Amino acid sequence: MASTLLVPELRELLATGNADALREFCLRGRPAVVADLLSGLEPEEVWRVLQVVELPDRAEIFSQLELELQAQMVPDIEREEMARLLEEMPHDLRVDLVQALEEEVREDILPLVARAERADIRRLASYPEDTAGALMTTDYAALPPQVTVQEALERLRLQAPDRETIYYVYVIDENRRLTGFVSLKDLILARPSRLVRDVMYTDVVSVRADQDREDVADVIGHYDLLAVPVVNAEGVLVGIITVDDIVEVLEEEATEDIYHYGAAGEPVDYLSASPLSIARQRLPWLMILVLAAFLSGFVLQQFSPVWTALAPLMIFVPLLMGAGGSAGTQSTTVIIRGLATGEITLADRFRVLRKEVTVGLMVGAAMGILAAGRAWFIKTDSHFGNLHLCASVGLAMVCAVVLAKTIGGLLPLALKRLGFDPALMSAPLITTILDSLTLTIYFTLAAVIMLA
């Protein structure tokens, strides 16, 4: 809202060429806030505003803009100027931008970037997308173990302006292997004459550059870290991952899981996406669900002699199908969430099975009694009154709920075991599968009980 309200004022300042007012606007607030306020402008207007401040401030604000907006701005920026901007940006963010550019634009700009910075960009860009290496930054503070605390603080004063964080300082040997770490607080409180090796911690929690980024999130969350060092196979420190980057990962993973669980395809920018692109995302899953639902129709067709002879059975079909689908979705939701947080692992599969069967029996019995009670008041032609109908509906409810709980709990574990994302077991898919199974159970029991 604030961004929208400020757009006319910013455009008026641009139209009048009031550079001083634009400079004050850029420098008076936090870069992230300024970037948010600028996002309401057109890309070329954003760049005109940023040009009124010095390169370091310009890069800081530019880095806080959405990646899509950054990429839209690049074609309007002089190549030499864009190269200088990349050199000033945080290492991880500039890699994201370079990878988002068209290949032709990227190849025009990179040769103009300083050799060391260009090598850093190419090195970080070489890691697979979902690994720790692709997420890390090389903006870390490091010290040798043999310097004194006083010397360490002097070195940190020189490193601090170019580092993403200096709260954790990593201790490396002459081969850049990670040997320990020390916090800035520890350095400040230690005697100036002590050596860094005497105040550092040697039990360093680190991750490998080729580890999955979800593993990194688990490590940072489990040990309550602000940053975690990233090492290669030889134990050489190659970068760090800060907690703010992990927050973005968790948001992306949660969004992806929600889309998958709702069978809505891959995450998109909903408001800017065209109806056609959204339809293309959703249609494949819906077509699969339609095909899967044909199985329910096949089941009904096979049992047509039963439900045509005993019409009251059809009254309870929506109830049983809804109960089975809902019960299965509950279990699937809990298990997928447990797998995501690490609360549940593949080793817990038998515990999950026992628990879901027990829960299914409890809730199924309660729901079965309620459904059977409703069946008692349905008029039938059975010589035994409504006892057969009550038994068919009640037992079918118990069996359907137990089966739904069991399948809903175990299928995400099976997907995990096969190396797939458990969230692929979407709510619509589990419901469609259980619909067919519930109908089979219901009419089989009815045929045995009522037509025997």
Buried (B, 14 or more C-beta within 10 A) or exposed (E): EEBEEBBEEBBEBBEEEBBEBBBBBBBEBEBEBBBBBBBBBBBEBBBBBBEBBEBEBBBBBBBBBEEEBBBBBBEEBEEEBBBBBBBBBBBBBBBBBBBBBEEEBBEBBBEBBEEEBBEBBEBBBEBEEBBBBBBBBBBBBBBBBEBBBBBBBEBBEEBEEEBBBBEBBBBBBEEBBBBBBBBBEBBEEBEEEBBBBEBBEEEBEBBBBEBBBBBBBBBBBEEEBEBBBBBBEEBBBBBBBBBEBBEEBBEEBEEBBEBBBBBBBEBBEEEEEEEEEBEEBBEEBBEBBEEBBEBBEEBBEEBEEBBEEBEBBEEBBEBBBEBBBBBBBBBBBBBBBBBBEEEBEEEBBEEBBEBBBEBBBEBBBEBBEBBBEBBEEBEBEEEEEBBBBBBBBBBBBBBBBBBBBBBBBBBBBBBBEEEEBBBBBBBBBBBBBBBBBBBBBBBBBBBEBBEE
